[in-house]
Amino acid sequence: MKIRLPLEDRIALQDLMTEYCYAVDKLTDLPELLDLFTDDALLDFSDIGLAAMPGKERFRQFYENVFANMTHHTHYISNFRVAAYEGDTAAMTAYVEGLGRSRDGNSVQVHVRYRMDCVKVAGEWKISAYYILEGMPMPESLTEIHQDH
């Protein structure tokens, strides 16, 4: 399925997903990370056993805990694809390998897929819904690290 869209929008959408990975991997700048989302955005990680979190204020707590509990984070994205495009709305997917180490020494490695629904706000793409979808079976360490979410 090939989606036609202006090259500038395709690059901007891919950059948005890349910026998300860089921001979450820094583990230090929550405002930078949250600025990538609309205020009413949805995070839905239910496919990998974590809760759905509607609204930026709700998932702010999730990322505060991630930033507080993790010492290292890195995400590698590939197979980026625009899945839908309607001018000011779009959806994109990618394969992701995520690695992390928590302050208690626990580590996690996941192979998942991201889906980000996006909307153009004042000429800038923002994430309006973010889904993590299972790729490979999830390790037990994922729920150990994120047990409070």
N, C-alpha and C positions, 0 to 999 in steps of 0.2 A: 504494500500500500504506500504509494508515494504521495506526499502532501506538497502542494506547491505554495510557496510563500516568498515574500521578498527576502533576498539574501541578508539584508540588515536585520530583519526580525529573527531569522534563523540563528545568526551569530549572537544576537542579543539574548535569545533564549538559552543557547548553549552556555554563554557567559554567565547567565543567572545561576544555572546549576553548578557551574564551576565555582562561582563566588560563594555559593552555599557551602560547598565542600571546604574551601579555604577558611571561611568564617567559623565553621563548626570545628575544624581541626585546630585552630589557634587556641581554643579553650579559654580565651581571655576577653573577648569583646562582644558581650551580649547585645548591646545596641546595634552594632554592625550586622550581626546575624538577624536580629528581629526586623531590621529595616528592609530585608529582602522580601518580607511577607506583607500582605494586606492585613488591616486590623482584625477583620473577621475570618481570617484564614483558618483552615482545618488541617491538623496533623492527624493522620490516621495510620497508625502502626499496628492495627489489630491483626493483620495478616501474619505478623511475626510474634504475636502474643502480647503486645503492649497495648495500652489504652489509646482510644481515639481522643483527641484533645481539640475541641472547638474554641476558636478565638485566641488571639495573640496573648492575652493575659493568662489564659489557662496553660498554654504551652511554654510560656516564659518560665514557669516553675520547673518544667521538665528540663529545659536547657540550663537553668541555674544549677540544678542537681548534677547534670552531666558535667558542667564546667567545674563544679566543686569536687566531684568524685573521680574524675579521670586525670591521669598524668600525661597520657599520650593518646592521640587520635590521628588517624589518617584514613582517607577515602580515595579510592582510585575509580574513576568512572570511564566507561567505554560504551561502545554501541549506542551512542546518542541517536535518538530519533524523534522527530516531531510527529506526534500521533494525531493531532487535530490542529486546525488553524482557521480562525474566522475573523481576521483583521485585528481586533482588540482582545481576543481571547485565543488561547492556545493550550495544548497539552504536550508534554515531552516525557520521554522515557529514556532510561539508560541502565546498563548493568553496572553493579557497584561491588567492589571488594572493600569492606570496612574492617579496620583493625584498631584495637584500643587496649589500653592497660589502665586499670583502676588503681587508686591510691593503696588499696589493700593487696595489690600484687596480682589480682585476677586479670586474665587477658581474654580477649574475645576476637574472633575472626569470623566475619559473615560474608556470604555471597548472596546479594539481594538485587532487586530491581527497584529503581526509583520511578515514580510517576509524579510529575508536578503539573498541576493545572495552573495556568497563569493568566493574568489580565494586565492590560496596559493601562497605567494610571498616570495621567499628565505626561504621556510620552515615554514612560519608563515601565518595563516589565516587572511585575511583582508576582510572587507565589500566592495563589488563592487557596490551593489545596495541595497537600504533600502526602503521598502514600509511599510506604515501604512495603514491597511485596516480596514474599519468600522466593528465593532462587534455589539454593541448596537448603537442606534441613538446618534448622537453627541449633547452635551449640547450647548446652545447659548454662554456660557462663553468661549468656545474654540475659537471662532472667535473674541470675545471681547479681549481676552488676546493676540492673535496672529494676530491682525488686520492689521499689517504692513507687513505681510509675504505673 
